[in-house]
Amino acid sequence: MSRYAREKTEPALKPVQRIELSDKNTKLRVIIVIVAIVVAALAIGYGVHSCLSAEAGWTKIDVSSIANSVAGEFLFNYELGQGSASATTERKTLTALYAAAAVEAYKLYDPFAEDGGLREIIEKPGVEVKIDSDLYSALETTVKACGRLIYREPYNEIYELLAGAEDDEVAASYDPRKNADMRARFDKIAAFINDENSIDLKFLGSNKVRLDVSDEYKAFAAENEIYSYIGFSWLKNAFAADHIAERLRNAGYTLGYLTSMDGFTVYLNGADSVYSVNLYAAAENGIGVVCTPELKGAVSGVYLRCFPISSRTGGYVYGDGSFVMPYADDNGDSKTAAEVLYMYSGTKSCAQVALEAANIYLSDNIDEQALKQALDGGTCALYINKGVIRYTDEDLTLSGVSGSYSTGVIK
């Protein structure tokens, strides 16, 4: 396992779209620190109030342990007391279901899960491995939708180190835009991961796979401390959200929503509900809410942006206000086609929407033709860039639009 494997015991924080920024005159770096402190304080205060019993209404469902789990990366809100069971009983049941499903998702989709399928594939190159059907399907779907994205995991390992850097000097040492040695390393990684003769995952049917890795790539990986040949990188939580949501729905729990800190949301009863989502972008003197779309019948939402709110949402903010995010293309370059891209669907899974979004967002510019094609397939989109808000759903209700932004429908 990596010596810098992701820490799973940190307290859960509220996701970015639910955070209200109250001081617009604060510098961006200070805003981020304040947001983290305020959210943590609210989470602690709420936990003390509600640890013994639960009242009917919207409640944040927490788990007691997030070690070896994705629960620490999600917020789960549920409307208790709408059925025959008491709110307290319902919360206990939901907590147990959520905790178990989050552990399952970690084992399925995190390459650092010691007893997970991805780790077994990674540690047994050239060997036929039988994996869980959900993982098999996720890998196969990702390859079909996004080509060689699953082989970019070595970039993700480095971007995670960058996101957790204690200062600009450390961050720059991991940033291929600022460090020539890191750029050279990325170029060598690119030569391997973009060559199917160097690495290729074979789908053998019956949930069996084989990861073929060349001797040259094995030697390079060992020398450069590359711990994971494959993975879902920043897309991991899209698959995790679907997995947890499926477990909850199968148990009959549909009155809530699940959202990850890095922007993936599943509305358990979205087909029958209306949700409002605060979208952040560049506002006066920092990052603030610039619009709030009202989603009717949305089941899955994906929120990609060129800036982080904290190190736990991926990405890093330098002292000069510049950003770097983990959305790596085939060469490892961080690509963000706009300040914000929000895509959502009433019929598709979160992972399906995320894979569509990945193909559009990891570019130099937004392709509006691709967004219109996504709409034809049942996925709506809204993007924010340079003072403009554009969206594909002509019936979308958009409120709270910042005065400095113009809006328009993509036709």
Beta strands, then each sheet from edge to edge (+ up, - down):
strand 1: 57-60
strand 2: 74-80
strand 3: 128-130
strand 4: 199-205
strand 5: 208-213
strand 6: 256-260
strand 7: 264-267
strand 8: 274-276
strand 9: 279-283
strand 10: 286-296
strand 11: 300-305
strand 12: 316-317
strand 13: 323-324
strand 14: 340-345
strand 15: 379-385
strand 16: 388-391
strand 17: 397-399
strand 18: 406-409
sheet 1: 1+ 2- 6+ 7- 11+ 14- 15+ 16- 18-
sheet 2: 3+ 5- 4+
sheet 3: 8+ 10- 9+
sheet 4: 8+ 10- 17+
sheet 5: 12+ 13-
end
